[in-house]
Amino acid sequence: MFQVFANCPETMGPGEVGPHAARAEKMGYDGLQVPDAVHDGLLLSALALNATKKLIVGTGVLLAFPRSPMITAIASWDLQKMSNGRFELGLGTQIKPNIEKRYSARWDSPVPQLREYMQAMKAIFHSFQTGERLNFVGEHYTLTKLQPFFNPGPIDHPAVPILAGAVGPAMTKMVGRIADGMITHPTNTAPEYIREVCLPRLQSGFEQAGRDGADFKLVLGPLTATGKDEETVAAEWEKQRNMLGFLFSTPAYWPSLELFGWQDKGQRLLQLTRAGNWGEMPNILTDEVLEKIVPRGTYAEIAAVYTQRYAGLTTRITFPMPEDPADEPLAAAVIKQLQQG
């Protein structure tokens, strides 16, 4: 029923990601999403792919704007070749202050800029595979020079999937029109939000592009509270309450709150961050809020919870790896249940 992906902690570095990926493959996961935050997502992808034989490895998500499309295309092509077709490129925009002040990169208009970025990537891949002249000219990116010496040449699996993160309406519609898939933000994975907001926007993009969307990869990555017993689940529940308190302090992540009539909670969280009152933030998010957004249940229960929430909305989900290796057989059984339906 589902393809099941694992994640990496954002702080996981090059020395840890290979064993982490091998562990995920051994447990039966279909894939692994690696971050691009504290460490370089392309480097982490290479190490994860090198440590595994079957696992799909994708960036979730790689920051596009600080990197030239050509730089990203060369690395993606190499990763696809070395892994025999197991790499997926997930791209994202981040936010303007980070792009301009942390990376000293250009932030123009994010929707058309990311659209052009993905179109440029596809043009580069086409030239790599066919040897045809590269001639991509856009408003934000121009790539017209690729001498034969610098062309890495054709590979056996040239269709590198390009996915993108999206939240807002214009970005979501554009991703439905251009990309091979979309990676949801964890704040916007409530089933009601996917059904009533996300899927209609994607469908609009499909229709604009004249595609049916049958092969489109919608990746739902909820924050999940699970474990071997209710005590562990309760602790994870509070952990996710804290995480959502931090995330929902960013206005860009308020769409789910707005859908349920809770925008005032986002505004209160924003005020608390400005006041530096971090300890008060979790108290804003009641159990009613968490129940809409966070799947909850022991390992014996959680597969049924996922199925009830997400069946018919997507075929690809993320599920957390257990911190304690002793719990791996329990988690592996959940993964198998989710895959078999």
Protein Blocks (a to p, Z undefined) as FASTA:
>chain_A
ZZcdddddfklcfklmmmmmmmmmmnopabdcdddfkbcfklmmmmmmmmpmklccdddd
ddfklpcfklmmmmmmmmmmmnnopaccdddebjfklmmmmnopacfbfklmmmmmmmmm
mmmmmmmmnopacddddfkbccfbdcfklmgbjafblcccdddddfbfmlmmmmmmmmmb
dcddfklmcfklmmmmmmmmmmmmmmmnopghlmpccdddddddddjbfklmmmmmmmmm
mmmmmmmmpmklmmmmmmnopmmmmmmmmmmmmnopaklmmmmpcfklmmmmmccddfkl
mmmmmmmmmgokaccdcddddfblklmmmmmmmmmmmmnZZ
